[in-house]
Amino acid sequence: MALDRTGILYRRLRIVRNFVMRTLKRRSKVQPSAFVHVSSHIAKDLVAEEYVFVGKNCEIGPQVRLGRYTMLASAVSIIGQDHVHSDPNVPIQFSGRPAQSETVIGRDVWIGRNAIIMRGLIIGDGAIVGAGSVVTRNVPAREVWAGVPARKLRDRFMDPADEAAHRAMVAGPILEPRFAQPQT
């Protein structure tokens, strides 16, 4: 028997599970409503707002902030920016690390399976990054990007009224969840 994903029991069980995971993994900056799959490798300083979803086998390094409603599919990596490689007289492995910068992924962002996001970037609210993409520069809000390296394919919303409605939604109060039912 499947649990009804629209019911209050499902929401409460999800919050309890997430609380236990936050406590065990010492992730105090992850909201109780956020879901981080147990198989993912996540830095302890991850900041995840309400209803963030991090799928299986993700790799998220330090100084990452995920906005509310953001979804990371399985095997997404937020990596890089961690070796100095500009001195020709020093091997890379001995050259140290540069100062790290924060990676900010906005609200209501969807990042597809196996995407790689280079650290220190900003992905704007409502953006979509296609599966298998390698993101090497900032992604503006409400744009769809894909490829290696990732580039803009199109705007997410064609109608200015839809874009305005999306802006208001991500800036507004937290929405009551309505999780999708599994397909039968």
N, C-alpha and C positions, 0 to 999 in steps of 0.2 A: 504494500500500500504506500503510495507516494504522499508526502506531506504537502498540503495546499500552500503554495508559495505566496498566496495573497492574504493568508490569515495571520492573526495576531500571534498564534503559537509559533509559526515559522519565524516571525520577526524577533520574538523574545528568545527563541533558541539561538538564533544567529547572533544576537547581542551577547548572550551568555558565552557562547563559543569564542567570540571575538575578545571579550573581556579576559577570559582564561588565557588566550594566546598572547594578548598584550602583556599580561602579568608575567607569564612564564618567560617571554622573550625580552622583558624590560623595555617595552616600547611605549613610554608614557605620552608621546606626542601623536599617537595614532588614535583617532576617534573610535569609540566603542562600536559604532555602526560600520566602520571600515572592515573589509575582509582581506586578509593577507594569507595566501595559501601557505601551508606549513612547509612545503618543499622549496619555497623561495628563500634566497639569501639576501637579507635586508640589513642595512646598517642600522645600528641602534638609535641613531638620531633622525630617522625618517619622520617627517611630518606628513600625516595623511588626514585630510579633512573628512567630513561626513560622507558616508556611502561610497568611499573609494573601494575599488576592486583590484587586487593584484593576483593574477593567475599563477598557475603552476610554474615552478622552475625559473622564476624571474631573478635577476641579479641587479640589486639597487645599491650603489655605493653611498658614501656619506654625503651630507648636505643636499638632500633631495626633498622637495616640497611638492605634494600632490594635492590639487584642489578638489573640492567636493564633486561627487558624481563621476570622477575620472576612472576609466577602466584600462588596465594593462592586461592584455591577453597573455597566454603562456609564453615563457621563454623571452620576455622583453628584458633587455639589458640597458642600464644607464651606467656607462663606464667611460674610462679614458681620462685625459688631462692629468695623468699622474706620473709622468716622467719628463725630465729635462732631456732634450735630445739635440740641442743646438751647439754644444761645445765639441769641436772635432777632436780635441785632445783627451777626452774622457769617454770611456765606454758608457753607454746609456744606463746600464745597470748600476754604475757607480756615481751617476751624475745627480742624484737626488730628485726631489719632487718640487714642483712649483707650488705657489700658494693656490689653494683650491677655491673655486667659486661655486656658489649655490646653483643647483639646477631647479628651475621652477616650471612645473607643469600645471597649467591653469585648470579651471573648473570645466566639467563636462567634456573632457578630452578622451578620445578613444585611440589607443595605440595597439596596432595589430601584432599578431604572433611573430616572434623572432625579430622584432624591430630592435635596432641598436640606436640609442640616443647618446651622443657624446656629452659628457658632463659639462656643466657650466652654461647650458643653453636655457632659453625660455621658449616654452610652447604655449601659445595663447589660448584663452578660453574657447571652448567649442571646436578646437582643431581635431583633425583626424589624420593619423599617420598609418599608412598601409603596411600590411604584413611584409616582413623581410626588408624593410627600408633601413637605410643608414642615415640618420639625421646629423648633419655636421654644422648646421646654422640655425638660428632662431626661426620658429614657425609662427607667423602671425595668427591672430585669433580668427576662428571660423574659416580656416582654409583646409583643403584636403591635399596632403603631400604623400608622395610615394617614390620609390626608386633607390638606386645606389649611385651616387649620393641622392638623397631625397630632394625632390623639387616640387613646386606647386603644380597640381593637376587642375584644380578648379576651386571656386568658392564653395563652402558648404551650403549656403543658402543663396538662392538666386533672387528671391523677393526681398526688398529692403524691409518690408513689414515683418517677415519671418526673422530676419537678422535682429531687428529691434526687439521682437518678442523674446528671442534667445538671450539678448543682453539683459533684459529685465529679469528673466528666469534665473540666470546665474548670479545676479546681484541681489535677488530677492531672498525671502525666507527659505529655510530648508523645507523641501517638499516631503510629503508623506510618501513612503516607498510603495511602489506597486511592482513587485518583482515579476518577471516574465515566467510563465508556466513552461515546463519542459514540453517539447514537441512529442506527440504520440504517434 
